[in-house]
Amino acid sequence: MDIESKFADITRNLRGSAVRDLLKYADRPEVISFGGGMPNPLSFPLNEIKEIIDHILDNYGAKALQYSSTDGVEEFREEVSRRINSRYGFKSTKSDIIALNGSQTGLYMVSKVFLNKGDYVISEAPTYVGAITAFNAQAPVWAPVDLQDDGMNMEMLEESIKKVISQGKIPKFIYVIPTFQNPAGLTWSLDKRKNLLEIASKYDLIIFEDDPYSELRFDGKEIKPIKSLDTEGRVIYMGTFSKVLSPGIRLGFIYANSDINKKINLLKQGVDLCTSTFSQYIAAEYLKRGIIDRQIPKIVQLYRKKRDIMIEALETYMPSDTKFTRPDGGMFLWVTLNEKIDTEKMLKKALEFNVAYVIGSAFYPDGRGRNSMRLNFTFSKDEDIVEGIKRLSRAVREGYGLC
Ligand SMILES: Cc1ncc(COP(=O)(O)O)c(C=O)c1O
């Protein structure tokens, strides 16, 4: 059968993501993988979930195993709304919340709602590899704007918007991960958050704020999400339970204005009918019982230590011209090596030494970042973090021809 000729143009051009390709190496027991974005299994509240499941089956019975409305289960939307209002000063009501089967689905659906082929999307550079994959299914044109230590380069952002406008187009949205960014681990300052809103308002643009990590703050003062400053309903806020409960329950949510929500809802009817009813009851109960407030400090303590171990190992073992970010939270740090090094070429060597990472260029829609890499510090055991960085430094030194 000639299957190639039957694929849609978009499907024919789809390429596997570097993260996915890497997971098969991460499964080999001898490999220490800093590649995937996995929470540590110790962060899952197993006993509490067991109790909650019993409670749900006893109290809701078949209802918890049934289809539910496309927007989500009432109890879930109510608890999420209550939580984000109290945490971030949002003014949401339960009807502003749409449940998602993981926020990855939200990336796909929001891009589907807004993008025609050839439409412009502005993102940070680097940005989340999964967003690149999801948006690319709509064949947009990327306008990546460099990320600085305190957020996007705002001059570059405005120039980029003007350039798109001069071509008779308007960027459809600006996609950002402003807190403990994936992959860079950086956090936008309050000033830049305000500035982004001003620019978005000036050019009448939508901001898509993806916020999986802000609950995982190890140090420093909290900076509220951009959505909390939004007076014009131009920010689509997206959260997830993957990093504060479990990624396996596949549960995220969107908080956006009603015009946007209506379109997402219509699209979602065709995508998945509804989000897992059972998972929504679990998460609602996790919030209602306040378990989340006991669990997050435990996760933060676990991850802060791992971040410190990784930073110390990088300082001790990597060549002195290595630069890396020192995140105040989240799950990743970003390493920039001597510009002679190509981390894609180096990956083979690293895997021979049984250590894995994600190549930097995977996080740039335009393929930059060749001498950089993303390291996850949350998944590996403490002793494996040190050993993994030792192995990585050997691979880097071989890359230099130093050993
Ligand atoms: C920035 C960002 N957005 C979205 C996701 C998708 O998460 P999930 O679908 O598990 O909610 C991730 C996962 O790592 C992420 O880092």
The ligand as a MOL file (V3000), in Angstrom:
LIG
                    3D

  0  0  0     0  0            999 V3000
M  V30 BEGIN CTAB
M  V30 COUNTS 16 16 0 0 0
M  V30 BEGIN ATOM
M  V30 1 C 5.7420 24.0270 30.0960 0
M  V30 2 C 4.9440 22.7740 30.0300 0
M  V30 3 N 3.7050 22.8100 29.5270 0
M  V30 4 C 2.9430 21.7190 29.4420 0
M  V30 5 C 3.4220 20.4960 29.8900 0
M  V30 6 C 2.5250 19.2950 29.7560 0
M  V30 7 O 2.1810 18.7870 31.0120 0
M  V30 8 P 0.9310 17.8700 31.2980 0
M  V30 9 O 0.2910 17.4890 30.0050 0
M  V30 10 O 1.4610 16.6890 32.0410 0
M  V30 11 O -0.0020 18.7000 32.1350 0
M  V30 12 C 4.6960 20.4030 30.4360 0
M  V30 13 C 5.2300 19.1130 30.8570 0
M  V30 14 O 6.3340 18.9350 31.2570 0
M  V30 15 C 5.4760 21.5790 30.5070 0
M  V30 16 O 6.7120 21.5830 31.0200 0
M  V30 END ATOM
M  V30 BEGIN BOND
M  V30 1 1 1 2
M  V30 2 1 2 3
M  V30 3 2 2 15
M  V30 4 2 3 4
M  V30 5 1 4 5
M  V30 6 1 5 6
M  V30 7 2 5 12
M  V30 8 1 6 7
M  V30 9 1 7 8
M  V30 10 2 8 9
M  V30 11 1 8 10
M  V30 12 1 8 11
M  V30 13 1 12 13
M  V30 14 1 12 15
M  V30 15 2 13 14
M  V30 16 1 15 16
M  V30 END BOND
M  V30 END CTAB
M  END
